[in-house]
Amino acid sequence: MNITGNTVFIPGSTSGIGLALARELQAKGNTVIVGGRRAELLARIAADHPGLDTVQIDTTDPASIETAAKEVLAKHPDLNVLVPMAGIMRVEDWHRPESFLDSAEATLTTNVLGPIRLIAAFVEHLQTRPDATILTVSSGLAFAPLKATPSYNASKAAIHMLSESLRLQLADTSVKVVELEPPAVRTALLPGQEESEFAMPLDAFVSEVMELLETQPDATEIQVENVKFLRHGEARGDYHQVVATLNAADPHGK
């Protein structure tokens, strides 16, 4: 992925990794459109960060995705990068269905169906651009499970395999498929994560991501150093130790 000169749409980027990445991409000379549900928050972002464009979108609603896609493409016909960023993460207890079923359905709708529907809304357009990218967002937890968040783990494993499959299918087009694999990052994704000593500072994470995008333009997976412990446990042969260490450090599963 080229690091500059793009037009980038990031649905689900009104906070956390998404907003930080949007700001850094804008600073590198890209046109960036931030997508989110709350009009007042989008207005505040536009006021606080001149030059960032915004569009209202609910990535759990197919009609909202369709409307937003038309708006984005009408205003930015040169759009060539899609980053489906929206995601939720919830602690679940799978001993009883009332403790997990609603959460599981919401998580899969947001984390899996959302990106699928977004890709469906833009993939034909992206194939008309000479150099296009779909930057998916999985997680280190796609490769080693956190006991407390089964649906989140499963959703990110699905995004990993979707990314692998799309890369094969779109190999005969101008569309690259790149997978961003964050470790735990200090955001509000999960209660307590913003203060967690085990989570990577947001600025440090985004800075390393930008460096990797710039120095490894042909990479298919973007892995900061902190995620490699989770990502490569099976290849190293220490997967079970990785899972044990990960869960011993997590307060949500105790």
Number of C-alpha atoms within 10 A of each C-alpha: 22 14 17 14 13 22 20 25 28 24 30 23 25 23 18 17 22 20 19 18 22 24 17 17 20 21 13 13 13 19 21 25 23 25 28 20 18 13 14 10 15 21 15 11 18 16 11 10 12 8 15 18 17 23 21 22 23 19 29 22 14 16 12 15 21 17 14 21 18 15 14 19 14 11 10 16 14 18 24 25 24 24 24 26 25 24 23 17 22 18 20 23 17 15 8 9 12 11 13 18 15 11 20 23 12 17 24 20 19 22 28 24 19 24 25 16 18 21 17 13 18 20 18 11 15 24 18 15 17 10 16 26 23 25 23 23 23 29 25 25 25 22 25 23 21 23 19 20 21 20 26 28 22 20 25 24 21 17 22 23 13 19 23 16 12 16 19 12 12 14 11 10 15 16 25 23 26 24 23 22 24 25 23 23 25 23 19 15 17 16 13 14 16 19 14 16 13 16 17 21 16 18 16 12 23 22 15 16 20 17 14 17 19 14 13 15 13 12 15 17 21 20 20 19 11 17 19 15 18 22 22 16 17 14 8 9 10 13 18 12 10 20 18 14 12 18 17 13 13 14 10 15 14 9
